[in-house]
Amino acid sequence: MRIDWTQFTPWTSLGGGILLGLSAAVLMLGAGRVLGISGMLGGLLRTGGVDRAWRGTFLLGLLVAPGLYMLVAPLPAPRMDTGWPVLIAAGLLVGWGTRRASGCTSGHGVCGLSSLSVRSLVATLCFMGSGMATVLVVRHVLG
């Protein structure tokens, strides 16, 4: 394995992880809710939801954050190594997998594991294993 040191960002990644963990803890302790983006979006789109305000505010924060970041540093240039059909298919597969797993990587990996959920452990192992297998096949088998 080779690390691309020009793209290695340990401090930025650590800072993002700390902010994500802090957000998950505050949401769980303050509102008794799990920080799972798919669940938030699903609850926001559901009609008659009583807790739509905090869901919408949180998701709006995800959209506003890059703009705030641009006030202190430039955003990295977007890079897409594939075409739109593959990107759309991948998005649909991720959405389907999220529904099948009853949650997304943030819900299972951050909140589920911290609450010692066996279901979240299995889901996270599946997410990580699938990701590793995909990288193996794409980089080393297909070239």
N, CA, C and O atoms as a GROMACS GRO file, in nm:
protein
  572
    1MET      N    1   0.085  -0.117   0.000
    1MET     CA    2   0.000   0.000   0.000
    1MET      C    3   0.089   0.123   0.000
    1MET      O    4   0.196   0.125   0.062
    2ARG      N    5   0.043   0.225  -0.070
    2ARG     CA    6   0.118   0.349  -0.081
    2ARG      C    7   0.028   0.464  -0.040
    2ARG      O    8  -0.086   0.472  -0.086
    3ILE      N    9   0.076   0.553   0.043
    3ILE     CA   10   0.000   0.670   0.086
    3ILE      C   11   0.037   0.789  -0.003
    3ILE      O   12   0.155   0.818  -0.022
    4ASP      N   13  -0.063   0.855  -0.056
    4ASP     CA   14  -0.041   0.976  -0.134
    4ASP      C   15  -0.030   1.092  -0.034
    4ASP      O   16  -0.131   1.147   0.008
    5TRP      N   17   0.092   1.127   0.003
    5TRP     CA   18   0.114   1.225   0.109
    5TRP      C   19   0.062   1.363   0.073
    5TRP      O   20   0.039   1.445   0.162
    6THR      N   21   0.043   1.392  -0.056
    6THR     CA   22  -0.010   1.523  -0.093
    6THR      C   23  -0.159   1.532  -0.064
    6THR      O   24  -0.214   1.642  -0.051
    7GLN      N   25  -0.225   1.418  -0.053
    7GLN     CA   26  -0.368   1.414  -0.025
    7GLN      C   27  -0.399   1.369   0.119
    7GLN      O   28  -0.516   1.362   0.157
    8PHE      N   29  -0.298   1.339   0.196
    8PHE     CA   30  -0.314   1.290   0.333
    8PHE      C   31  -0.342   1.408   0.425
    8PHE      O   32  -0.260   1.499   0.436
    9THR      N   33  -0.457   1.408   0.490
    9THR     CA   34  -0.499   1.522   0.572
    9THR      C   35  -0.540   1.476   0.712
    9THR      O   36  -0.658   1.479   0.745
   10PRO      N   37  -0.445   1.435   0.794
   10PRO     CA   38  -0.482   1.382   0.925
   10PRO      C   39  -0.547   1.484   1.018
   10PRO      O   40  -0.641   1.450   1.090
   11TRP      N   41  -0.501   1.607   1.018
   11TRP     CA   42  -0.555   1.706   1.112
   11TRP      C   43  -0.695   1.750   1.071
   11TRP      O   44  -0.783   1.765   1.157
   12THR      N   45  -0.716   1.770   0.943
   12THR     CA   46  -0.850   1.804   0.896
   12THR      C   47  -0.947   1.689   0.922
   12THR      O   48  -1.060   1.711   0.965
   13SER      N   49  -0.903   1.568   0.897
   13SER     CA   50  -0.987   1.451   0.920
   13SER      C   51  -1.018   1.434   1.068
   13SER      O   52  -1.131   1.402   1.105
   14LEU      N   53  -0.918   1.455   1.154
   14LEU     CA   54  -0.939   1.447   1.298
   14LEU      C   55  -1.039   1.553   1.344
   14LEU      O   56  -1.128   1.524   1.424
   15GLY      N   57  -1.024   1.674   1.293
   15GLY     CA   58  -1.116   1.782   1.329
   15GLY      C   59  -1.259   1.751   1.286
   15GLY      O   60  -1.353   1.773   1.361
   16GLY      N   61  -1.274   1.698   1.164
   16GLY     CA   62  -1.406   1.660   1.117
   16GLY      C   63  -1.467   1.549   1.199
   16GLY      O   64  -1.586   1.552   1.230
   17GLY      N   65  -1.386   1.451   1.236
   17GLY     CA   66  -1.433   1.341   1.320
   17GLY      C   67  -1.478   1.389   1.457
   17GLY      O   68  -1.580   1.345   1.509
   18ILE      N   69  -1.401   1.480   1.514
   18ILE     CA   70  -1.437   1.536   1.646
   18ILE      C   71  -1.569   1.612   1.635
   18ILE      O   72  -1.656   1.597   1.721
   19LEU      N   73  -1.584   1.694   1.531
   19LEU     CA   74  -1.710   1.769   1.514
   19LEU      C   75  -1.829   1.675   1.492
   19LEU      O   76  -1.937   1.699   1.544
   20LEU      N   77  -1.808   1.570   1.415
   20LEU     CA   78  -1.915   1.473   1.391
   20LEU      C   79  -1.954   1.403   1.521
   20LEU      O   80  -2.073   1.389   1.551
   21GLY      N   81  -1.855   1.358   1.597
   21GLY     CA   82  -1.882   1.292   1.725
   21GLY      C   83  -1.949   1.385   1.823
   21GLY      O   84  -2.041   1.344   1.894
   22LEU      N   85  -1.904   1.510   1.828
   22LEU     CA   86  -1.966   1.608   1.917
   22LEU      C   87  -2.110   1.635   1.877
   22LEU      O   88  -2.198   1.644   1.963
   23SER      N   89  -2.135   1.648   1.747
   23SER     CA   90  -2.272   1.669   1.698
   23SER      C   91  -2.362   1.552   1.734
   23SER      O   92  -2.476   1.571   1.777
   24ALA      N   93  -2.310   1.431   1.717
   24ALA     CA   94  -2.389   1.311   1.750
   24ALA      C   95  -2.420   1.307   1.899
   24ALA      O   96  -2.532   1.274   1.938
   25ALA      N   97  -2.321   1.340   1.982
   25ALA     CA   98  -2.342   1.338   2.127
   25ALA      C   99  -2.442   1.444   2.171
   25ALA      O  100  -2.530   1.416   2.252
   26VAL      N  101  -2.430   1.565   2.117
   26VAL     CA  102  -2.522   1.673   2.153
   26VAL      C  103  -2.664   1.639   2.111
   26VAL      O  104  -2.759   1.662   2.186
   27LEU      N  105  -2.680   1.585   1.991
   27LEU     CA  106  -2.814   1.549   1.943
   27LEU      C  107  -2.874   1.436   2.027
   27LEU      O  108  -2.992   1.439   2.059
   28MET      N  109  -2.793   1.337   2.062
   28MET     CA  110  -2.842   1.225   2.144
   28MET      C  111  -2.875   1.271   2.286
   28MET      O  112  -2.982   1.239   2.338
   29LEU      N  113  -2.785   1.346   2.347
   29LEU     CA  114  -2.808   1.391   2.485
   29LEU      C  115  -2.914   1.500   2.494
   29LEU      O  116  -2.991   1.505   2.590
   30GLY      N  117  -2.917   1.587   2.395
   30GLY     CA  118  -3.012   1.699   2.399
   30GLY      C  119  -3.151   1.666   2.352
   30GLY      O  120  -3.249   1.717   2.407
   31ALA      N  121  -3.162   1.582   2.250
   31ALA     CA  122  -3.294   1.554   2.192
   31ALA      C  123  -3.329   1.406   2.192
   31ALA      O  124  -3.441   1.369   2.157
   32GLY      N  125  -3.235   1.321   2.232
   32GLY     CA  126  -3.262   1.177   2.231
   32GLY      C  127  -3.275   1.121   2.092
   32GLY      O  128  -3.343   1.021   2.070
   33ARG      N  129  -3.208   1.185   1.995
   33ARG     CA  130  -3.217   1.144   1.854
   33ARG      C  131  -3.083   1.094   1.804
   33ARG      O  132  -2.977   1.137   1.850
   34VAL      N  133  -3.090   1.004   1.708
   34VAL     CA  134  -2.969   0.949   1.647
   34VAL      C  135  -2.930   1.036   1.528
   34VAL      O  136  -3.015   1.078   1.450
   35LEU      N  137  -2.800   1.063   1.516
   35LEU     CA  138  -2.749   1.141   1.405
   35LEU      C  139  -2.730   1.049   1.285
   35LEU      O  140  -2.620   0.998   1.262
   36GLY      N  141  -2.835   1.028   1.210
   36GLY     CA  142  -2.831   0.950   1.088
   36GLY      C  143  -2.895   1.033   0.978
   36GLY      O  144  -3.013   1.066   0.985
   37ILE      N  145  -2.818   1.066   0.878
   37ILE     CA  146  -2.866   1.159   0.775
   37ILE      C  147  -2.984   1.101   0.698
   37ILE      O  148  -3.078   1.174   0.667
   38SER      N  149  -2.982   0.972   0.668
   38SER     CA  150  -3.094   0.913   0.593
   38SER      C  151  -3.222   0.918   0.675
   38SER      O  152  -3.330   0.944   0.620
   39GLY      N  153  -3.213   0.894   0.805
   39GLY     CA  154  -3.331   0.903   0.891
   39GLY      C  155  -3.383   1.045   0.903
   39GLY      O  156  -3.503   1.069   0.908
   40MET      N  157  -3.290   1.140   0.909
   40MET     CA  158  -3.331   1.281   0.915
   40MET      C  159  -3.404   1.323   0.789
   40MET      O  160  -3.510   1.385   0.794
   41LEU      N  161  -3.346   1.287   0.675
   41LEU     CA  162  -3.409   1.323   0.548
   41LEU      C  163  -3.542   1.253   0.531
   41LEU      O  164  -3.640   1.314   0.487
   42GLY      N  165  -3.547   1.124   0.565
   42GLY     CA  166  -3.673   1.049   0.555
   42GLY      C  167  -3.781   1.110   0.643
   42GLY      O  168  -3.896   1.121   0.600
   43GLY      N  169  -3.746   1.149   0.765
   43GLY     CA  170  -3.842   1.211   0.856
   43GLY      C  171  -3.886   1.348   0.809
   43GLY      O  172  -4.000   1.388   0.832
   44LEU      N  173  -3.796   1.418   0.742
   44LEU     CA  174  -3.830   1.551   0.689
   44LEU      C  175  -3.928   1.539   0.572
   44LEU      O  176  -4.017   1.622   0.558
   45LEU      N  177  -3.910   1.437   0.490
   45LEU     CA  178  -3.997   1.420   0.373
   45LEU      C  179  -4.130   1.354   0.407
   45LEU      O  180  -4.225   1.363   0.329
   46ARG      N  181  -4.138   1.288   0.523
   46ARG     CA  182  -4.262   1.224   0.565
   46ARG      C  183  -4.366   1.333   0.596
   46ARG      O  184  -4.334   1.432   0.661
   47THR      N  185  -4.486   1.313   0.552
   47THR     CA  186  -4.591   1.412   0.579
   47THR      C  187  -4.638   1.400   0.724
   47THR      O  188  -4.646   1.290   0.780
   48GLY      N  189  -4.670   1.512   0.783
   48GLY     CA  190  -4.725   1.513   0.918
   48GLY      C  191  -4.622   1.493   1.028
   48GLY      O  192  -4.659   1.467   1.142
   49GLY      N  193  -4.494   1.506   0.996
   49GLY     CA  194  -4.391   1.490   1.098
   49GLY      C  195  -4.392   1.608   1.195
   49GLY      O  196  -4.399   1.724   1.154
   50VAL      N  197  -4.386   1.579   1.324
   50VAL     CA  198  -4.390   1.685   1.424
   50VAL      C  199  -4.252   1.743   1.451
   50VAL      O  200  -4.240   1.851   1.509
   51ASP      N  201  -4.148   1.674   1.411
   51ASP     CA  202  -4.013   1.720   1.441
   51ASP      C  203  -3.938   1.762   1.315
   51ASP      O  204  -3.817   1.741   1.303
   52ARG      N  205  -4.010   1.823   1.223
   52ARG     CA  206  -3.949   1.862   1.097
   52ARG      C  207  -3.855   1.980   1.111
   52ARG      O  208  -3.760   1.992   1.033
   53ALA      N  209  -3.877   2.068   1.209
   53ALA     CA  210  -3.795   2.189   1.223
   53ALA      C  211  -3.648   2.155   1.251
   53ALA      O  212  -3.560   2.207   1.183
   54TRP      N  213  -3.622   2.070   1.348
   54TRP     CA  214  -3.482   2.041   1.380
   54TRP      C  215  -3.417   1.959   1.270
   54TRP      O  216  -3.297   1.974   1.244
   55ARG      N  217  -3.495   1.873   1.204
   55ARG     CA  218  -3.439   1.795   1.093
   55ARG      C  219  -3.399   1.888   0.978
   55ARG      O  220  -3.289   1.877   0.923
   56GLY      N  221  -3.488   1.977   0.943
   56GLY     CA  222  -3.460   2.072   0.835
   56GLY      C  223  -3.343   2.163   0.869
   56GLY      O  224  -3.261   2.193   0.783
   57THR      N  225  -3.335   2.207   0.993
   57THR     CA  226  -3.226   2.295   1.036
   57THR      C  227  -3.093   2.222   1.027
   57THR      O  228  -2.994   2.278   0.980
   58PHE      N  229  -3.090   2.098   1.072
   58PHE     CA  230  -2.965   2.020   1.066
   58PHE      C  231  -2.922   1.999   0.922
   58PHE      O  232  -2.805   2.019   0.888
   59LEU      N  233  -3.015   1.957   0.836
   59LEU     CA  234  -2.981   1.933   0.696
   59LEU      C  235  -2.942   2.062   0.624
   59LEU      O  236  -2.855   2.061   0.538
   60LEU      N  237  -3.006   2.174   0.660
   60LEU     CA  238  -2.968   2.304   0.604
   60LEU      C  239  -2.825   2.338   0.644
   60LEU      O  240  -2.749   2.394   0.565
   61GLY      N  241  -2.789   2.305   0.768
   61GLY     CA  242  -2.652   2.327   0.813
   61GLY      C  243  -2.550   2.252   0.729
   61GLY      O  244  -2.441   2.301   0.704
   62LEU      N  245  -2.586   2.132   0.685
   62LEU     CA  246  -2.496   2.055   0.599
   62LEU      C  247  -2.475   2.124   0.465
   62LEU      O  248  -2.367   2.115   0.406
   63LEU      N  249  -2.577   2.193   0.417
   63LEU     CA  250  -2.565   2.263   0.290
   63LEU      C  251  -2.494   2.397   0.303
   63LEU      O  252  -2.426   2.441   0.211
   64VAL      N  253  -2.511   2.462   0.419
   64VAL     CA  254  -2.453   2.594   0.442
   64VAL      C  255  -2.305   2.584   0.481
   64VAL      O  256  -2.228   2.676   0.454
   65ALA      N  257  -2.266   2.475   0.544
   65ALA     CA  258  -2.129   2.460   0.595
   65ALA      C  259  -2.019   2.485   0.491
   65ALA      O  260  -1.922   2.553   0.522
   66PRO      N  261  -2.031   2.433   0.368
   66PRO     CA  262  -1.924   2.462   0.270
   66PRO      C  263  -1.910   2.611   0.241
   66PRO      O  264  -1.800   2.661   0.219
   67GLY      N  265  -2.022   2.683   0.239
   67GLY     CA  266  -2.016   2.827   0.218
   67GLY      C  267  -1.943   2.898   0.331
   67GLY      O  268  -1.864   2.990   0.306
   68LEU      N  269  -1.968   2.856   0.453
   68LEU     CA  270  -1.896   2.914   0.567
   68LEU      C  271  -1.748   2.878   0.563
   68LEU      O  272  -1.663   2.961   0.595
   69TYR      N  273  -1.719   2.757   0.523
   69TYR     CA  274  -1.578   2.714   0.512
   69TYR      C  275  -1.504   2.800   0.410
   69TYR      O  276  -1.387   2.832   0.429
   70MET      N  277  -1.574   2.838   0.302
   70MET     CA  278  -1.510   2.920   0.198
   70MET      C  279  -1.469   3.058   0.249
   70MET      O  280  -1.388   3.125   0.185
   71LEU      N  281  -1.524   3.101   0.362
   71LEU     CA  282  -1.484   3.229   0.419
   71LEU      C  283  -1.342   3.225   0.476
   71LEU      O  284  -1.277   3.329   0.488
   72VAL      N  285  -1.293   3.105   0.511
   72VAL     CA  286  -1.160   3.094   0.570
   72VAL      C  287  -1.060   3.021   0.479
   72VAL      O  288  -0.939   3.040   0.494
   73ALA      N  289  -1.107   2.940   0.386
   73ALA     CA  290  -1.017   2.866   0.298
   73ALA      C  291  -1.092   2.827   0.171
   73ALA      O  292  -1.215   2.813   0.173
   74PRO      N  293  -1.020   2.810   0.062
   74PRO     CA  294  -1.089   2.768  -0.061
   74PRO      C  295  -1.130   2.621  -0.053
   74PRO      O  296  -1.061   2.538   0.007
   75LEU      N  297  -1.242   2.592  -0.114
   75LEU     CA  298  -1.285   2.452  -0.122
   75LEU      C  299  -1.196   2.377  -0.219
   75LEU      O  300  -1.148   2.435  -0.316
   76PRO      N  301  -1.173   2.249  -0.194
   76PRO     CA  302  -1.096   2.171  -0.292
   76PRO      C  303  -1.171   2.164  -0.424
   76PRO      O  304  -1.294   2.168  -0.428
   77ALA      N  305  -1.096   2.153  -0.532
   77ALA     CA  306  -1.158   2.143  -0.664
   77ALA      C  307  -1.233   2.009  -0.674
   77ALA      O  308  -1.178   1.905  -0.640
   78PRO      N  309  -1.359   2.014  -0.720
   78PRO     CA  310  -1.432   1.888  -0.735
   78PRO      C  311  -1.367   1.801  -0.842
   78PRO      O  312  -1.316   1.850  -0.943
   79ARG      N  313  -1.371   1.671  -0.818
   79ARG     CA  314  -1.311   1.576  -0.913
   79ARG      C  315  -1.403   1.456  -0.926
   79ARG      O  316  -1.442   1.395  -0.826
   80MET      N  317  -1.437   1.424  -1.048
   80MET     CA  318  -1.523   1.309  -1.071
   80MET      C  319  -1.453   1.219  -1.173
   80MET      O  320  -1.433   1.256  -1.288
   81ASP      N  321  -1.417   1.100  -1.127
   81ASP     CA  322  -1.341   1.008  -1.211
   81ASP      C  323  -1.429   0.917  -1.296
   81ASP      O  324  -1.378   0.826  -1.361
   82THR      N  325  -1.557   0.941  -1.296
   82THR     CA  326  -1.648   0.856  -1.373
   82THR      C  327  -1.755   0.944  -1.437
   82THR      O  328  -1.761   1.064  -1.413
   83GLY      N  329  -1.839   0.884  -1.517
   83GLY     CA  330  -1.944   0.958  -1.583
   83GLY      C  331  -2.073   0.963  -1.500
   83GLY      O  332  -2.084   0.896  -1.397
   84TRP      N  333  -2.167   1.042  -1.546
   84TRP     CA  334  -2.294   1.059  -1.475
   84TRP      C  335  -2.374   0.930  -1.460
   84TRP      O  336  -2.431   0.909  -1.353
   85PRO      N  337  -2.380   0.842  -1.561
   85PRO     CA  338  -2.458   0.718  -1.542
   85PRO      C  339  -2.407   0.634  -1.424
   85PRO      O  340  -2.487   0.581  -1.346
   86VAL      N  341  -2.275   0.622  -1.412
   86VAL     CA  342  -2.219   0.544  -1.301
   86VAL      C  343  -2.247   0.614  -1.169
   86VAL      O  344  -2.280   0.549  -1.070
   87LEU      N  345  -2.234   0.746  -1.167
   87LEU     CA  346  -2.260   0.823  -1.046
   87LEU      C  347  -2.406   0.808  -1.002
   87LEU      O  348  -2.433   0.791  -0.883
   88ILE      N  349  -2.499   0.815  -1.095
   88ILE     CA  350  -2.641   0.800  -1.062
   88ILE      C  351  -2.671   0.658  -1.014
   88ILE      O  352  -2.742   0.639  -0.916
   89ALA      N  353  -2.615   0.559  -1.082
   89ALA     CA  354  -2.635   0.419  -1.039
   89ALA      C  355  -2.579   0.397  -0.899
   89ALA      O  356  -2.641   0.331  -0.817
   90ALA      N  357  -2.461   0.453  -0.872
   90ALA     CA  358  -2.400   0.438  -0.739
   90ALA      C  359  -2.488   0.504  -0.632
   90ALA      O  360  -2.506   0.448  -0.524
   91GLY      N  361  -2.541   0.620  -0.662
   91GLY     CA  362  -2.629   0.688  -0.567
   91GLY      C  363  -2.755   0.609  -0.538
   91GLY      O  364  -2.799   0.600  -0.423
   92LEU      N  365  -2.813   0.551  -0.641
   92LEU     CA  366  -2.932   0.468  -0.622
   92LEU      C  367  -2.900   0.343  -0.541
   92LEU      O  368  -2.980   0.302  -0.457
   93LEU      N  369  -2.785   0.282  -0.566
   93LEU     CA  370  -2.746   0.164  -0.488
   93LEU      C  371  -2.721   0.199  -0.342
   93LEU      O  372  -2.757   0.122  -0.253
   94VAL      N  373  -2.660   0.313  -0.317
   94VAL     CA  374  -2.638   0.356  -0.179
   94VAL      C  375  -2.773   0.381  -0.110
   94VAL      O  376  -2.792   0.341   0.005
   95GLY      N  377  -2.864   0.446  -0.179
   95GLY     CA  378  -2.997   0.469  -0.122
   95GLY      C  379  -3.071   0.339  -0.093
   95GLY      O  380  -3.134   0.326   0.012
   96TRP      N  381  -3.062   0.245  -0.185
   96TRP     CA  382  -3.126   0.114  -0.164
   96TRP      C  383  -3.062   0.043  -0.046
   96TRP      O  384  -3.133  -0.013   0.038
   97GLY      N  385  -2.930   0.044  -0.038
   97GLY     CA  386  -2.860  -0.021   0.073
   97GLY      C  387  -2.893   0.044   0.206
   97GLY      O  388  -2.904  -0.025   0.308
   98THR      N  389  -2.908   0.174   0.206
   98THR     CA  390  -2.944   0.246   0.329
   98THR      C  391  -3.081   0.202   0.379
   98THR      O  392  -3.100   0.182   0.499
   99ARG      N  393  -3.174   0.187   0.289
   99ARG     CA  394  -3.308   0.141   0.328
   99ARG      C  395  -3.304  -0.004   0.378
   99ARG      O  396  -3.369  -0.038   0.477
  100ARG      N  397  -3.227  -0.088   0.311
  100ARG     CA  398  -3.217  -0.229   0.350
  100ARG      C  399  -3.149  -0.243   0.487
  100ARG      O  400  -3.185  -0.332   0.564
  101ALA      N  401  -3.052  -0.157   0.517
  101ALA     CA  402  -2.977  -0.166   0.642
  101ALA      C  403  -3.042  -0.087   0.756
  101ALA      O  404  -2.988  -0.081   0.866
  102SER      N  405  -3.157  -0.028   0.728
  102SER     CA  406  -3.227   0.055   0.828
  102SER      C  407  -3.139   0.168   0.880
  102SER      O  408  -3.141   0.200   0.999
  103GLY      N  409  -3.064   0.227   0.792
  103GLY     CA  410  -2.981   0.342   0.831
  103GLY      C  411  -2.858   0.355   0.746
  103GLY      O  412  -2.823   0.266   0.668
  104CYS      N  413  -2.793   0.467   0.762
  104CYS     CA  414  -2.675   0.498   0.682
  104CYS      C  415  -2.548   0.480   0.765
  104CYS      O  416  -2.553   0.442   0.882
  105THR      N  417  -2.436   0.509   0.703
  105THR     CA  418  -2.308   0.492   0.771
  105THR      C  419  -2.296   0.581   0.893
  105THR      O  420  -2.238   0.540   0.994
  106SER      N  421  -2.348   0.702   0.886
  106SER     CA  422  -2.338   0.790   1.003
  106SER      C  423  -2.427   0.740   1.117
  106SER      O  424  -2.386   0.745   1.234
  107GLY      N  425  -2.546   0.693   1.086
  107GLY     CA  426  -2.634   0.643   1.190
  107GLY      C  427  -2.581   0.517   1.256
  107GLY      O  428  -2.580   0.507   1.379
  108HIS      N  429  -2.537   0.422   1.174
  108HIS     CA  430  -2.485   0.296   1.229
  108HIS      C  431  -2.343   0.312   1.283
  108HIS      O  432  -2.313   0.272   1.395
  109GLY      N  433  -2.256   0.372   1.201
  109GLY     CA  434  -2.115   0.377   1.236
  109GLY      C  435  -2.082   0.469   1.352
  109GLY      O  436  -1.997   0.436   1.435
  110VAL      N  437  -2.148   0.583   1.360
  110VAL     CA  438  -2.117   0.679   1.467
  110VAL      C  439  -2.206   0.654   1.588
  110VAL      O  440  -2.156   0.632   1.698
  111CYS      N  441  -2.335   0.657   1.568
  111CYS     CA  442  -2.428   0.646   1.681
  111CYS      C  443  -2.456   0.503   1.723
  111CYS      O  444  -2.461   0.474   1.843
  112GLY      N  445  -2.473   0.414   1.628
  112GLY     CA  446  -2.505   0.276   1.662
  112GLY      C  447  -2.391   0.206   1.734
  112GLY      O  448  -2.414   0.137   1.832
  113LEU      N  449  -2.270   0.225   1.685
  113LEU     CA  450  -2.155   0.162   1.750
  113LEU      C  451  -2.132   0.219   1.890
  113LEU      O  452  -2.096   0.146   1.982
  114SER      N  453  -2.151   0.350   1.905
  114SER     CA  454  -2.129   0.410   2.037
  114SER      C  455  -2.235   0.367   2.138
  114SER      O  456  -2.212   0.376   2.259
  115SER      N  457  -2.350   0.320   2.090
  115SER     CA  458  -2.452   0.269   2.182
  115SER      C  459  -2.448   0.116   2.192
  115SER      O  460  -2.539   0.054   2.246
  116LEU      N  461  -2.340   0.058   2.138
  116LEU     CA  462  -2.314  -0.087   2.145
  116LEU      C  463  -2.423  -0.171   2.078
  116LEU      O  464  -2.455  -0.280   2.126
  117SER      N  465  -2.478  -0.122   1.968
  117SER     CA  466  -2.580  -0.195   1.893
  117SER      C  467  -2.515  -0.303   1.807
  117SER      O  468  -2.428  -0.274   1.724
  118VAL      N  469  -2.558  -0.427   1.826
  118VAL     CA  470  -2.506  -0.538   1.746
  118VAL      C  471  -2.547  -0.520   1.600
  118VAL      O  472  -2.468  -0.546   1.509
  119ARG      N  473  -2.670  -0.477   1.576
  119ARG     CA  474  -2.717  -0.455   1.439
  119ARG      C  475  -2.630  -0.351   1.369
  119ARG      O  476  -2.598  -0.366   1.251
  120SER      N  477  -2.591  -0.245   1.442
  120SER     CA  478  -2.505  -0.143   1.382
  120SER      C  479  -2.365  -0.195   1.359
  120SER      O  480  -2.300  -0.156   1.262
  121LEU      N  481  -2.317  -0.283   1.445
  121LEU     CA  482  -2.185  -0.343   1.424
  121LEU      C  483  -2.186  -0.425   1.295
  121LEU      O  484  -2.094  -0.415   1.214
  122VAL      N  485  -2.288  -0.507   1.277
  122VAL     CA  486  -2.298  -0.589   1.156
  122VAL      C  487  -2.310  -0.499   1.032
  122VAL      O  488  -2.244  -0.523   0.931
  123ALA      N  489  -2.393  -0.396   1.040
  123ALA     CA  490  -2.410  -0.304   0.926
  123ALA      C  491  -2.279  -0.234   0.894
  123ALA      O  492  -2.243  -0.222   0.777
  124THR      N  493  -2.208  -0.187   0.996
  124THR     CA  494  -2.082  -0.116   0.973
  124THR      C  495  -1.977  -0.209   0.915
  124THR      O  496  -1.901  -0.170   0.826
  125LEU      N  497  -1.970  -0.332   0.963
  125LEU     CA  498  -1.877  -0.429   0.906
  125LEU      C  499  -1.911  -0.455   0.759
  125LEU      O  500  -1.820  -0.470   0.676
  126CYS      N  501  -2.039  -0.460   0.726
  126CYS     CA  502  -2.080  -0.478   0.586
  126CYS      C  503  -2.042  -0.357   0.501
  126CYS      O  504  -1.993  -0.373   0.390
  127PHE      N  505  -2.065  -0.235   0.555
  127PHE     CA  506  -2.027  -0.113   0.481
  127PHE      C  507  -1.878  -0.114   0.452
  127PHE      O  508  -1.835  -0.095   0.338
  128MET      N  509  -1.799  -0.136   0.557
  128MET     CA  510  -1.653  -0.131   0.544
  128MET      C  511  -1.602  -0.243   0.453
  128MET      O  512  -1.515  -0.220   0.368
  129GLY      N  513  -1.655  -0.362   0.472
  129GLY     CA  514  -1.613  -0.475   0.387
  129GLY      C  515  -1.646  -0.451   0.241
  129GLY      O  516  -1.565  -0.482   0.153
  130SER      N  517  -1.764  -0.398   0.215
  130SER     CA  518  -1.804  -0.368   0.076
  130SER      C  519  -1.714  -0.262   0.016
  130SER      O  520  -1.674  -0.272  -0.100
  131GLY      N  521  -1.681  -0.160   0.094
  131GLY     CA  522  -1.592  -0.055   0.046
  131GLY      C  523  -1.454  -0.108   0.014
  131GLY      O  524  -1.396  -0.074  -0.089
  132MET      N  525  -1.402  -0.193   0.103
  132MET     CA  526  -1.269  -0.250   0.080
  132MET      C  527  -1.270  -0.342  -0.042
  132MET      O  528  -1.177  -0.339  -0.123
  133ALA      N  529  -1.374  -0.421  -0.056
  133ALA     CA  530  -1.384  -0.511  -0.172
  133ALA      C  531  -1.394  -0.430  -0.302
  133ALA      O  532  -1.335  -0.468  -0.403
  134THR      N  533  -1.469  -0.322  -0.298
  134THR     CA  534  -1.483  -0.237  -0.417
  134THR      C  535  -1.349  -0.178  -0.458
  134THR      O  536  -1.313  -0.179  -0.575
  135VAL      N  537  -1.275  -0.125  -0.360
  135VAL     CA  538  -1.143  -0.068  -0.390
  135VAL      C  539  -1.050  -0.176  -0.445
  135VAL      O  540  -0.978  -0.151  -0.542
  136LEU      N  541  -1.052  -0.292  -0.386
  136LEU     CA  542  -0.968  -0.404  -0.433
  136LEU      C  543  -0.998  -0.436  -0.579
  136LEU      O  544  -0.907  -0.448  -0.661
  137VAL      N  545  -1.126  -0.451  -0.609
  137VAL     CA  546  -1.165  -0.488  -0.746
  137VAL      C  547  -1.134  -0.375  -0.844
  137VAL      O  548  -1.076  -0.400  -0.950
  138VAL      N  549  -1.172  -0.253  -0.810
  138VAL     CA  550  -1.154  -0.142  -0.904
  138VAL      C  551  -1.006  -0.109  -0.926
  138VAL      O  552  -0.964  -0.085  -1.040
  139ARG      N  553  -0.927  -0.109  -0.820
  139ARG     CA  554  -0.786  -0.070  -0.834
  139ARG      C  555  -0.695  -0.185  -0.876
  139ARG      O  556  -0.603  -0.164  -0.955
  140HIS      N  557  -0.720  -0.304  -0.825
  140HIS     CA  558  -0.623  -0.411  -0.845
  140HIS      C  559  -0.667  -0.520  -0.943
  140HIS      O  560  -0.584  -0.587  -1.004
  141VAL      N  561  -0.798  -0.539  -0.957
  141VAL     CA  562  -0.845  -0.642  -1.050
  141VAL      C  563  -0.873  -0.579  -1.187
  141VAL      O  564  -0.826  -0.628  -1.289
  142LEU      N  565  -0.950  -0.471  -1.188
  142LEU     CA  566  -0.984  -0.405  -1.314
  142LEU      C  567  -0.873  -0.311  -1.362
  142LEU      O  568  -0.862  -0.281  -1.481
  143GLY      N  569  -0.790  -0.263  -1.266
  143GLY     CA  570  -0.676  -0.178  -1.299
  143GLY      C  571  -0.718  -0.037  -1.320
  143GLY      O  572  -0.634   0.049  -1.349
   0.00000   0.00000   0.00000
